[in-house]
């Protein structure tokens, strides 16, 4: 069966510095605080990570603190035989805000809508709320 892959692109503004947003996503303790679920994240290129108590797993491909995160990414619901997806997050300073652009490519097409909704519900909304409550 041919693998059908899709992509997701989302842009979010967060009232925090790019470094603060980067650390929220890449620091195991802060990530767990953001999501309310265990995370173990290597901060080096080639290092592995897990989030949501092992639901999400992957490997860091490129890391530039406060600017860029590129990872191989998959979940426990990944269809058998599908390659890992590619997650790329770029962060740009816009005054006292950060413009976060997320491109999640090579996602199994049948799961695309669920992941697109999940990014908003489980990452971007809590991320905004975290910094707006400060």
Secondary structure, 3 states (H helix, E strand, C coil): CCCCEEEEEEEEEECCCHHHHHHHHHCHHHHHHHHCCCCEECCCCCCEEEECCCCEEEEEEEEECCCEEEEEEEECCCCCCCCCEEEEEEEEEECCEEEEEEEEEEEEHHHHHHHHHHHHHHHHHHHHHHHHCC
